[in-house]
Amino acid sequence: MTTGTAQPLKPLSLKKDGDGLRIEWNDGATTFAPFRALRKSCPCASCTEDVGKPIDPFRVLSAQEAAAGAPVPVGMKPVGFYAYQITWNDGHDTGIYPIELLRSLGENVSPR
């Protein structure tokens, strides 16, 4: 009788791939998440509070936000063993993406 426990989900490899993030997981799956989907799903308090609010037509973008264009990560660092903090080209850096969220935002793809 085997009484093994399942290993916790963890990424083995995270790579920029075109306009998205390719992740190889320890369970053999490989996922791809477009940067736009990651940025739109930022789990930080200020981003989740903005969901459902009407867009302010008089909001002035910072110079960094205006110059950013399409969302692209400029930095990504692990937070413990449970999440990654992504710094975006628009200056936003307060989103901490739990591993389960990264997995759910990615579409399964065949490994390369």
C-alpha positions as a printed Julia matrix, in Angstrom:
112×3 Matrix{Float64}:
   0.0    0.0     0.0
   1.48   3.35   -1.06
   0.8    6.36    1.13
   2.64   8.99   -0.91
   1.5   12.57   -0.83
   1.09  14.72   -3.9
   3.84  17.25   -4.47
   2.77  20.87   -4.25
   2.38  22.6    -7.59
   5.46  24.57   -8.57
   6.95  26.03  -11.72
  10.16  24.46  -13.0
  10.77  27.09  -15.68
   9.33  30.57  -16.38
  10.22  32.16  -19.72
   9.17  35.15  -21.76
   7.75  33.78  -25.01
   6.64  36.46  -27.47
   3.87  38.43  -25.79
   3.38  36.08  -22.88
   4.78  33.9   -20.13
   5.49  30.19  -20.72
   5.64  28.07  -17.58
   6.75  24.45  -17.31
   5.23  22.84  -14.21
   6.41  20.0   -11.99
   3.34  17.94  -12.92
   4.45  17.82  -16.58
   2.08  20.52  -17.88
   3.23  23.58  -19.82
   1.08  26.71  -19.87
   1.16  30.03  -21.71
  -0.4   33.22  -20.33
  -0.51  36.4   -22.43
   0.96  39.43  -20.64
  -2.31  41.35  -21.15
  -4.23  38.64  -19.29
  -1.67  38.65  -16.45
  -1.73  42.44  -16.12
  -5.54  42.58  -16.29
  -5.75  39.92  -13.55
  -3.4   41.67  -11.15
  -4.49  40.55   -7.68
  -3.32  43.64   -5.76
  -5.79  45.66   -3.68
  -5.86  48.72   -5.92
  -6.47  46.67   -9.08
  -9.17  44.48   -7.54
 -10.93  47.57   -6.14
 -11.07  49.05   -9.66
 -12.93  46.03  -11.1
 -16.49  47.03  -11.91
 -15.92  50.75  -11.46
 -16.61  52.97  -14.44
 -13.48  54.24  -16.18
 -12.7   57.82  -15.22
 -12.52  59.74  -18.52
 -10.58  62.54  -16.79
  -7.87  60.33  -15.29
  -4.47  61.59  -16.3
  -1.9   58.93  -17.09
   1.59  59.28  -15.7
   4.34  59.71  -18.28
   5.47  56.14  -17.53
   1.95  54.74  -18.06
   1.51  56.66  -21.31
   4.86  55.48  -22.68
   4.36  51.87  -21.59
   2.09  50.73  -24.43
   1.36  47.01  -24.25
   1.96  45.45  -20.82
   5.33  43.74  -20.48
   6.99  42.51  -17.29
  10.32  44.17  -16.57
  10.98  42.09  -13.47
   9.66  39.0   -11.74
  10.8   37.65   -8.41
   9.64  34.82   -6.19
   7.8   35.59   -2.97
   8.52  32.68   -0.69
   7.5   29.39   -2.3
   3.92  30.44   -3.03
   3.9   33.4    -5.45
   5.72  35.76   -7.81
   5.79  39.54   -7.74
   5.7   41.06  -11.22
   6.97  44.55  -12.02
   5.36  45.94  -15.18
   6.63  48.44  -17.74
   3.92  50.88  -16.61
   5.57  51.04  -13.17
   3.01  48.85  -11.39
   4.68  46.42   -8.98
   2.3   45.64   -6.12
   0.73  42.52   -7.61
   1.75  39.26   -5.99
   0.57  36.38   -8.17
   0.02  33.12   -6.26
   1.23  30.04   -8.1
  -2.35  28.75   -8.42
  -3.38  32.01  -10.13
  -0.5   31.78  -12.61
  -1.59  28.23  -13.41
  -5.24  29.18  -13.86
  -4.44  32.14  -16.14
  -2.35  30.01  -18.48
  -3.63  27.88  -21.33
  -2.19  24.39  -21.64
   0.25  24.07  -24.52
   2.58  21.35  -25.68
   6.09  21.57  -24.26
   8.91  22.81  -26.49
